[in-house]
């Protein structure tokens, strides 16, 4: 038999036990009576009361807690003993009262016997049943989940909670996130990075259910749902989007592109925008591209693409037609003119609005500002990178044909010989160039 003394007022308990023994001796029921005399735990009485593995020290002398109200004992249909005091007060004679801000409801109500057997038990701390079953009897809604937090699954509720009182809400051993870091030290280390998710400051339960969830990582909602609780603007944006970014609707959701806790990059990205995007879009840039589009050169993709969803194709931030030819309007190519000055298309002749001119003849105007058949910017320019100045592409898709441009830069202009016309040259300080004459046909052999 294991005897555990939970009393904190040992001298007082000793006096109570001596008094109990004396009283029991007078009644003929004392635990220390001779073998010939009956006792409280004699056969036919309470013989199994103290036979469990863990015995309450106070139970060794029954009158430490019980007092006689009638003799002889027992009497059929009549209680001849009662508790000396209400349960809470009785327990407090040995165990210090609880005074912290948050007290477990059974303790507050003085129902110690809800969780503890006052005599003996096969469970530690004289519990009436294993911790998992005991807590689950009242908190069943905290235990039944598809994905269960490790301590809950193991029935180790006291890894996170104190059973009696706490200075922290929820009877936690310490407030979150400090409590969580006791196991998740890798997350704590990660929070030393430059950018920390604001939700972490509200505690881990801002995003995670501490007991269990229907979803991986104990998140409260599926996919991006948990993120939308704070980022409702992005949710609204996606509802209007005809072109959502695929990772948003993937099983990982937002965590496909964002670190949920902390990062050294802006927006909680695990890497710079360009590096992150190229992780999926590997063919966008090649080693041959010695000239990069301005935003790309700055490791940025979001000046042109929305990262979550867009009403425009290819997640573009503004409209841009995919048609190779279309009538020009002052609202066409809205994407490009979010950065570039539209004046380069407004004047048939200019000395300043564009470098693509022959003398003062504006060749941008000539190619694009056509109300019947204007050329799309993409017919000459590569949008991400090229091996020519001004992002002039080596070739561009044109239906099923890869249309060559054959651009050659000169000190004062350049030349091109695309599949759509004969070779032309232009010079900003010269005069308008004429097409090179077609070579004379070779004489026929006689």
C-alpha positions as CSV (number, residue, x, y, z in Angstrom):
1,X,0.0,0.0,0.0
2,X,1.3,3.4,-1.0
3,X,0.6,6.2,1.6
4,X,0.8,9.7,0.3
5,X,0.5,12.6,2.7
6,X,-1.0,15.6,0.9
7,X,-1.3,17.6,4.1
8,X,0.6,20.9,4.2
9,X,-0.2,21.5,7.8
10,X,1.5,18.4,9.2
11,X,1.3,19.3,12.9
12,X,-2.4,20.0,12.7
13,X,-3.0,16.8,10.8
14,X,-1.1,14.8,13.4
15,X,-3.3,16.2,16.2
16,X,-6.4,15.4,14.2
17,X,-5.3,11.9,13.7
18,X,-4.6,11.4,17.4
19,X,-8.0,12.7,18.3
20,X,-9.6,10.4,15.7
21,X,-7.8,7.4,17.1
22,X,-8.9,8.1,20.6
23,X,-12.5,8.7,19.5
24,X,-12.6,5.5,17.5
25,X,-11.2,3.5,20.4
26,X,-14.1,4.8,22.5
27,X,-16.6,3.7,19.9
28,X,-15.0,0.3,19.4
29,X,-14.3,1.1,15.7
30,X,-10.7,2.4,15.8
31,X,-8.3,1.4,13.1
32,X,-5.8,0.5,15.8
33,X,-8.1,-1.8,17.8
34,X,-7.2,-5.4,18.5
35,X,-7.9,-8.1,15.9
36,X,-10.8,-9.2,18.0
37,X,-12.6,-5.9,17.7
38,X,-14.3,-4.6,14.5
39,X,-12.9,-1.5,12.8
40,X,-14.1,0.8,10.0
41,X,-12.3,-1.3,7.4
42,X,-13.3,-4.7,8.9
43,X,-14.9,-7.3,6.7
44,X,-18.5,-6.5,6.1
45,X,-17.9,-2.7,6.6
46,X,-15.6,-0.5,4.5
47,X,-13.0,-3.2,3.9
48,X,-12.1,-2.0,0.4
49,X,-12.0,1.7,1.2
50,X,-8.3,1.9,1.6
51,X,-7.1,-0.9,-0.6
52,X,-6.3,1.0,-3.8
53,X,-2.7,1.9,-4.8
54,X,-2.7,5.4,-3.4
55,X,-4.2,6.1,0.0
56,X,-5.2,9.5,1.3
57,X,-3.1,10.1,4.5
58,X,-6.0,11.6,6.3
59,X,-8.1,8.5,5.7
60,X,-5.9,6.5,8.1
61,X,-7.9,8.0,10.9
62,X,-11.5,8.2,9.9
63,X,-12.4,10.9,12.4
64,X,-10.0,13.3,10.8
65,X,-12.9,14.0,8.5
66,X,-16.0,12.2,9.9
67,X,-17.8,12.6,13.2
68,X,-20.4,10.5,15.0
69,X,-23.9,11.9,15.3
70,X,-25.6,8.8,16.8
71,X,-24.6,5.5,18.4
72,X,-24.4,2.6,18.0
73,X,-22.9,2.4,14.5
74,X,-24.2,1.3,12.1
75,X,-27.9,1.6,12.2
76,X,-30.2,0.4,9.4
77,X,-31.7,3.3,7.4
78,X,-30.0,6.0,9.5
79,X,-26.7,7.9,9.0
80,X,-24.7,7.8,12.2
81,X,-21.6,9.7,10.9
82,X,-21.3,13.0,9.0
83,X,-18.5,15.1,7.7
84,X,-17.0,17.4,10.3
85,X,-17.2,20.4,7.9
86,X,-18.3,21.2,4.3
87,X,-16.0,19.5,1.8
88,X,-14.1,22.7,0.8
89,X,-13.5,23.7,4.4
90,X,-12.6,20.2,5.4
91,X,-9.9,19.9,2.6
92,X,-8.6,23.4,3.5
93,X,-7.7,22.2,7.0
94,X,-4.7,20.5,5.3
95,X,-4.5,22.0,1.8
96,X,-4.0,25.7,1.3
97,X,-6.9,27.7,-0.1
98,X,-6.7,28.7,-3.7
99,X,-6.5,32.5,-4.3
100,X,-5.3,33.1,-7.9
101,X,-7.3,34.9,-10.5
102,X,-8.6,31.8,-12.3
103,X,-9.9,28.9,-10.3
104,X,-11.3,25.6,-11.7
105,X,-15.1,25.5,-11.4
106,X,-15.3,22.4,-9.2
107,X,-12.7,23.9,-6.8
108,X,-14.5,27.2,-6.7
109,X,-17.7,25.4,-5.9
110,X,-16.1,23.3,-3.2
111,X,-16.6,20.0,-5.1
112,X,-13.1,18.5,-4.5
113,X,-14.6,15.0,-4.6
114,X,-15.7,15.6,-8.3
115,X,-12.1,14.9,-9.3
116,X,-10.5,13.2,-6.2
117,X,-11.4,10.2,-4.2
118,X,-11.1,11.2,-0.6
119,X,-10.0,7.7,0.6
120,X,-7.9,5.9,-2.0
121,X,-7.5,5.5,-5.7
122,X,-5.5,3.6,-8.3
123,X,-4.7,6.9,-10.0
124,X,-2.1,9.4,-9.0
125,X,-3.3,12.4,-6.9
126,X,-6.3,10.3,-5.8
127,X,-8.0,11.0,-9.0
128,X,-11.4,9.3,-9.6
129,X,-10.3,8.2,-13.1
130,X,-7.5,8.7,-15.6
131,X,-6.9,12.4,-16.5
132,X,-8.1,12.0,-20.0
133,X,-11.4,10.4,-18.9
134,X,-11.8,12.7,-16.0
135,X,-11.3,15.9,-18.0
136,X,-13.3,14.5,-20.9
137,X,-16.3,13.9,-18.7
138,X,-16.9,17.7,-18.6
139,X,-14.9,18.8,-21.6
140,X,-15.8,16.3,-24.2
141,X,-15.9,19.2,-26.8
142,X,-12.2,19.6,-26.2
143,X,-11.2,16.0,-27.1
144,X,-13.1,14.7,-30.1
145,X,-11.3,16.0,-33.3
146,X,-10.0,14.6,-36.5
147,X,-6.6,16.1,-35.8
148,X,-5.8,16.1,-32.1
149,X,-3.1,18.0,-30.2
150,X,-0.5,15.6,-28.9
151,X,-1.0,16.2,-25.2
152,X,-4.8,15.8,-25.6
153,X,-4.3,12.6,-27.6
154,X,-2.1,11.3,-24.8
155,X,-4.5,12.4,-22.1
156,X,-1.9,14.7,-20.6
157,X,-4.1,17.7,-20.0
158,X,-1.9,18.9,-17.2
159,X,1.0,19.5,-19.6
160,X,-0.7,22.7,-20.5
161,X,-3.3,23.3,-17.7
162,X,-3.1,23.4,-13.9
163,X,-6.1,21.5,-12.4
164,X,-6.8,23.9,-9.5
165,X,-5.9,27.6,-10.1
166,X,-3.8,29.8,-12.4
167,X,-2.9,33.4,-12.9
168,X,-3.5,32.8,-16.7
169,X,-6.9,32.4,-18.4
170,X,-7.9,28.8,-19.2
171,X,-6.0,27.6,-16.2
172,X,-2.9,27.6,-18.4
173,X,0.4,27.0,-16.7
174,X,1.6,30.2,-18.4
175,X,0.2,32.5,-21.0
176,X,0.5,31.8,-24.8
177,X,2.8,31.9,-26.6
178,X,5.3,31.2,-23.8
179,X,3.4,28.0,-23.0
180,X,3.5,26.7,-26.6
181,X,7.2,27.5,-26.9
182,X,7.9,24.9,-24.2
183,X,7.4,22.3,-26.9
184,X,7.6,24.3,-30.1
185,X,11.0,25.8,-29.6
186,X,11.7,25.9,-33.3
187,X,8.8,28.4,-33.7
188,X,10.3,30.5,-30.9
189,X,13.6,30.6,-32.7
190,X,12.0,31.5,-35.9
191,X,10.4,34.6,-34.4
192,X,13.8,36.2,-34.2
193,X,13.5,36.9,-37.9
194,X,13.0,40.5,-39.2
195,X,9.3,40.2,-40.0
196,X,6.9,38.6,-37.4
197,X,3.3,37.8,-38.2
198,X,1.1,40.2,-36.2
199,X,-1.2,37.4,-35.2
200,X,1.5,35.8,-33.2
201,X,1.4,38.7,-30.8
202,X,-2.3,37.7,-30.1
203,X,-1.1,34.3,-29.1
204,X,-1.0,31.0,-30.9
205,X,-4.8,30.5,-30.5
206,X,-5.3,33.4,-33.0
207,X,-4.9,30.8,-35.7
208,X,-4.7,27.4,-34.0
209,X,-7.2,25.4,-31.9
210,X,-5.1,24.2,-28.9
211,X,-7.0,21.0,-28.4
212,X,-7.8,19.8,-31.9
213,X,-9.2,20.6,-35.3
214,X,-10.7,19.1,-38.4
215,X,-7.8,20.6,-40.4
216,X,-4.0,20.0,-40.4
217,X,-1.7,22.0,-38.1
218,X,-4.7,22.5,-35.8
219,X,-5.8,25.6,-37.8
220,X,-9.3,26.8,-37.0
221,X,-10.5,26.8,-40.7
222,X,-9.7,25.1,-43.9
223,X,-7.1,26.5,-46.4
224,X,-7.0,30.2,-46.5
225,X,-10.2,30.5,-44.4
226,X,-8.2,31.1,-41.2
227,X,-6.2,33.9,-42.9
228,X,-9.4,35.7,-44.1
229,X,-10.5,36.3,-40.5
230,X,-7.9,39.1,-40.5
231,X,-7.3,39.6,-44.2
232,X,-10.9,40.0,-45.4
233,X,-9.8,42.4,-48.1
234,X,-7.9,39.7,-49.9
235,X,-11.0,37.4,-49.6
236,X,-13.1,40.1,-51.2
237,X,-10.5,40.5,-53.9
238,X,-10.6,36.8,-54.7
239,X,-14.4,36.7,-54.9
240,X,-14.2,39.2,-57.7
241,X,-11.2,37.6,-59.4
242,X,-11.7,35.6,-62.6
243,X,-8.1,34.6,-62.4
244,X,-7.2,33.3,-58.9
245,X,-3.6,32.4,-58.1
246,X,-3.5,28.6,-58.0
247,X,-1.7,28.2,-54.6
248,X,-4.5,30.1,-52.8
249,X,-6.8,27.2,-53.5
250,X,-4.3,24.5,-52.9
251,X,-4.2,22.4,-49.6
252,X,-1.4,24.6,-48.2
253,X,-3.3,27.7,-49.1
254,X,-1.6,30.9,-48.1
255,X,1.3,29.0,-46.6
256,X,2.3,28.1,-50.1
257,X,3.9,31.5,-50.5
258,X,3.9,33.0,-46.9
259,X,5.6,31.9,-43.8
260,X,2.8,31.8,-41.1
261,X,5.0,32.9,-38.2
262,X,8.0,34.9,-39.3
263,X,10.4,35.7,-42.2
264,X,13.4,37.7,-43.2
265,X,11.5,38.9,-46.3
266,X,8.7,41.4,-46.6
267,X,5.1,40.2,-46.5
268,X,6.3,37.1,-44.6
269,X,7.5,35.6,-47.9
270,X,10.1,32.8,-47.5
271,X,12.3,34.5,-50.1
272,X,12.3,37.6,-52.3
273,X,9.4,38.0,-54.7
274,X,11.4,37.0,-57.8
275,X,13.1,34.0,-56.2
276,X,9.7,32.8,-54.8
277,X,7.8,33.2,-58.1
278,X,10.5,31.6,-60.2
279,X,10.3,28.6,-57.9
280,X,7.1,27.7,-59.8
281,X,7.5,29.8,-63.0
282,X,10.9,28.5,-63.9
283,X,10.7,29.3,-67.7
284,X,9.9,33.0,-67.3
285,X,13.6,34.0,-67.2
286,X,16.5,32.4,-68.9
287,X,20.3,32.8,-68.7
288,X,20.2,34.5,-72.2
289,X,18.2,37.4,-70.8
290,X,20.9,40.0,-70.1
291,X,18.4,42.8,-69.9
292,X,15.5,42.5,-67.4
293,X,12.3,44.4,-67.1
294,X,12.6,47.1,-64.4
295,X,10.5,45.5,-61.7
296,X,12.1,42.1,-62.3
297,X,15.6,43.6,-62.1
298,X,14.5,44.9,-58.6
299,X,13.4,41.3,-57.6
300,X,9.7,42.4,-57.9
301,X,6.8,40.7,-59.7
302,X,3.8,42.4,-58.0
303,X,4.1,45.8,-59.8
304,X,2.6,43.9,-62.8
305,X,0.9,40.8,-61.2
306,X,-1.5,40.5,-58.3
307,X,-0.3,37.7,-56.0
308,X,-3.7,36.4,-54.9
309,X,-6.2,36.9,-57.7
310,X,-7.2,39.3,-60.5
311,X,-10.0,40.1,-62.9
312,X,-7.4,40.2,-65.6
313,X,-5.6,37.3,-67.3
314,X,-2.2,36.2,-65.9
315,X,-3.0,37.9,-62.6
316,X,-2.2,41.3,-64.2
317,X,-2.9,44.3,-62.0
318,X,-4.4,46.2,-65.0
319,X,-5.9,45.2,-68.3
320,X,-3.7,44.2,-71.2
321,X,-4.9,42.7,-74.4
322,X,-3.5,39.4,-75.7
323,X,-4.5,40.2,-79.3
324,X,-1.5,41.0,-81.5
325,X,-3.4,43.7,-83.4
326,X,-6.2,45.9,-82.2
327,X,-7.5,49.5,-82.7
328,X,-5.7,51.9,-80.5
329,X,-7.5,54.0,-77.9
330,X,-6.3,56.2,-75.1
331,X,-7.2,53.5,-72.6
332,X,-5.4,50.6,-74.3
333,X,-2.4,48.9,-72.7
334,X,-3.4,50.2,-69.3
335,X,-0.9,47.9,-67.7
336,X,2.1,49.3,-69.5
337,X,1.1,52.9,-69.0
338,X,0.8,52.5,-65.3
339,X,4.6,53.1,-65.4
340,X,5.4,54.3,-68.9
341,X,4.4,57.8,-70.2
342,X,1.6,57.5,-72.8
343,X,3.0,60.6,-74.5
344,X,5.3,58.2,-76.5
345,X,2.1,57.3,-78.5
346,X,0.4,60.6,-78.7
347,X,2.5,62.6,-81.2
348,X,3.2,61.5,-84.8
349,X,6.3,63.7,-84.6
350,X,8.4,64.4,-81.4
351,X,11.9,65.2,-80.3
352,X,11.5,64.1,-76.7
353,X,8.6,61.6,-76.0
354,X,10.4,58.5,-77.3
355,X,13.8,57.3,-78.4
356,X,12.2,55.1,-81.0
357,X,12.1,57.7,-83.8
358,X,13.7,58.5,-87.1
359,X,14.6,62.1,-86.8
360,X,11.4,63.4,-85.3
361,X,9.2,60.8,-86.8
362,X,7.6,58.9,-83.9
363,X,7.9,55.2,-84.7
364,X,6.0,54.2,-81.6
365,X,3.1,56.3,-82.9
366,X,3.5,54.7,-86.3
367,X,3.3,51.1,-85.0
368,X,0.7,51.4,-82.2
369,X,-1.5,54.5,-82.6
370,X,-3.6,53.1,-85.4
371,X,-7.3,53.1,-85.1
372,X,-7.7,50.2,-87.5
373,X,-4.7,47.9,-86.7
374,X,-2.4,49.0,-83.9
375,X,0.4,46.7,-82.9
376,X,0.4,45.2,-79.5
377,X,3.5,46.1,-77.3
378,X,4.2,42.4,-77.0
379,X,4.9,42.2,-80.8
380,X,8.3,43.8,-80.3
381,X,9.0,43.8,-76.5
382,X,9.6,40.8,-74.2
383,X,7.8,41.5,-71.0
384,X,10.2,39.9,-68.5
385,X,13.6,39.9,-70.1
386,X,15.6,39.9,-73.3
387,X,19.1,39.9,-74.7
388,X,18.5,43.3,-76.4
389,X,18.2,46.9,-75.1
390,X,14.7,48.1,-74.4
391,X,13.6,44.5,-74.0
392,X,13.4,44.1,-77.8
393,X,12.6,40.4,-78.2
394,X,14.5,38.0,-80.5
395,X,11.2,36.7,-81.5
396,X,7.6,36.7,-80.3
397,X,4.8,34.2,-80.7
398,X,2.4,35.0,-83.5
399,X,-0.2,32.4,-83.9
400,X,1.7,29.2,-84.5
401,X,4.7,31.0,-85.8
402,X,7.6,32.4,-83.8
403,X,8.0,35.8,-85.5
404,X,11.7,36.9,-85.7
405,X,12.5,40.6,-85.1
406,X,16.3,40.6,-85.9
407,X,16.8,43.9,-84.0
408,X,20.3,45.4,-84.1
409,X,21.1,48.4,-81.9
410,X,23.3,51.2,-83.2
411,X,24.7,54.2,-81.5
412,X,21.9,56.5,-82.6
413,X,19.1,54.1,-83.3
414,X,19.0,50.7,-84.8
415,X,17.5,48.4,-87.4
416,X,15.1,45.5,-87.6
417,X,14.0,43.0,-90.1
418,X,11.0,41.1,-88.7
419,X,8.9,38.7,-90.7
420,X,6.3,41.4,-91.2
421,X,8.3,43.8,-93.3
422,X,11.7,44.3,-95.0
423,X,14.7,45.6,-93.1
424,X,14.4,49.2,-91.8
425,X,16.9,51.4,-90.0
426,X,16.3,54.5,-87.9
427,X,18.4,57.3,-86.5
428,X,17.3,59.9,-84.0
429,X,19.7,62.5,-85.3
430,X,19.2,61.7,-89.0
431,X,16.3,61.8,-91.4
432,X,13.5,59.4,-92.1
433,X,14.9,56.1,-93.4
434,X,13.6,54.4,-96.4
435,X,13.3,50.7,-96.9
436,X,16.4,49.1,-98.4
437,X,15.7,48.3,-102.0
438,X,15.1,44.8,-102.9
439,X,18.1,43.1,-104.4
440,X,18.0,42.8,-108.2
441,X,17.2,39.4,-109.5
442,X,20.2,37.4,-110.7
443,X,20.5,37.2,-114.5
444,X,19.2,34.0,-116.0
445,X,21.7,31.6,-117.4
446,X,21.4,31.1,-121.1
